[in-house]
Amino acid sequence: MKSLSLVVPVFNDEKVIQKFYQRLKPVIDSLTQNYEILFIDDGSEDNSFRILRSLQQKDENIKILKLSKNFGQANAITAGLDHARNDLIVVMDSDLQDRPEDITKMISCLKKNDVQMVIANWIHRDEPFWKKFISDCFVFFSNFLTNIKQPQHARVFRVFTKKALETVKKIPDKSGTILSRFYRAKIKYSTVALQRDKSCIRKSNYNWKKLFQLAFDRILPNLRIKILRVERSPKYVIEKIV
């Protein structure tokens, strides 16, 4: 592997960031010495930014994008991808539901299947029933109402090539989340069966407002009936990059 970028949105994750990095770093070291970790602080109200800065003192390959306020996970990911520069790109959460150790398996799948993207497909999720139900309903209605076909148990965790990202960015229609545009661009992908662990954060950072916002951002711009579509382009403001 030539180089690797990791895009990790962060929101009020002070209790888990250090542990996440401690598990992530050995995985990266086993893959490449040419890497960058892009932490996107999505308007955290706790000590997340300070902890990220302390990690940065130990690892010069860490870059922090501090957003001016909380724009939501989809927009934070967009900010990170707009600054990712390496050959392979990994997008994952920082709450350790996504296992850093699975990155190696996903990259192997990418090479073996000769595809441009590999998405984690959760065969087991250590989550409350209501959260599983809502997530599955969201994917079902998204697939039913739009032209986007997302794997039923897929979420954010994925790896893709820089070439795939460049293809997505060339699409004239910038509405919808950037990850949904990978499906619209017909990027060739595979899925890999993984286990999703319980979040290390006691209280989820997702509330009903954010869930509805994500649904609107994902579904409304991609409705099958064009006249009903509502343009919702990603937006964010970076306060500083360090």
Residue, then its C-alpha position, 0 to 999 in steps of 0.5 A: m500500500k502506498s498511502l492511507s487516509l483515515v477520516v474520523p468524525v468526532f462529537n463529544d467523544e472525550k471518553v473514547i478518543q484515546k482508546f480508539y487511537q491506541r487500537l488504531k495506531p498498531v493497525i496503521d503501522s502494520l499497513t503503511q508508514n505513509y498515512e494521515i488521520l483526519f479527525i473532524d471535531d464536529g462542534s464538540e462541547d466537551n474536551s474532545f478537541r483538547i485530547l485530540r491536540s494532545l494526541q497530535q503532539k505524539d503523532e505528527n500524522i494527525k490533522i484536526l479539522k475543527l468545525s465552527k459548530n455541530f453540522g452533523q456526521a454527514n457534513a463532518i465526513t464531507a469536510g474530512l473527505d475534502h481534505a483527504r489526499n492519500d491513495l486509500i481512504v477509510v471512513m469510520d466512527s470513533d466510538l469503537q463500534d467500528r473495530p480498527e482491527d477490521i481495517t486490514k480485512m476490508i483492505s484485503c477484500l478491496k484488493k482480492n475482489d478488484v473493486q473501488m470500495v468495500i463496505a462493512n455489512w454488520i452480521h451482528r450489532d451489539e445495539p439496543f433493539w430500537k436502534k437496530f429497528i430504526s436503522d433497518c427501517f431507514v435503509f428499507f425506506s431509503n432503498f424503496l423511495t430512492n434510486i440508491k441501493q444501500p446494503q441492508h446492514a451497512r453504515v458509515f464504516r468503509v474503505f475506498t480508493k482516491k480514484a473512486l472519491e474523485t469520480v464522485k466529486k465530478i458528479p454535477d449534482k452535489s445534493g445528498t450526502i457524499l457517501s450516498r453519491f458513491y452509489r449514484a456514481k455506480i462505484k463498484y463495491s463489495t461488502v464484508a461481514l463484520q461484527r459491530d460492537k457496543s458503543c463505548i459511549r454510554k449515551s448515543n450522540y444521535n438524537w431524534k433531530k439528527l436522525f431525521q436530519l440524516a434521513f432528509d439529507r439522504i432521501l429527499p435529494n434522491l427520490r425516484i420522482k424528480i419533481l418531489r426532490v429537495e436539494r440538500s447539499p453538504k455544508y460545513v464551516i471550518e473554524k481552524i485546521v491544526 
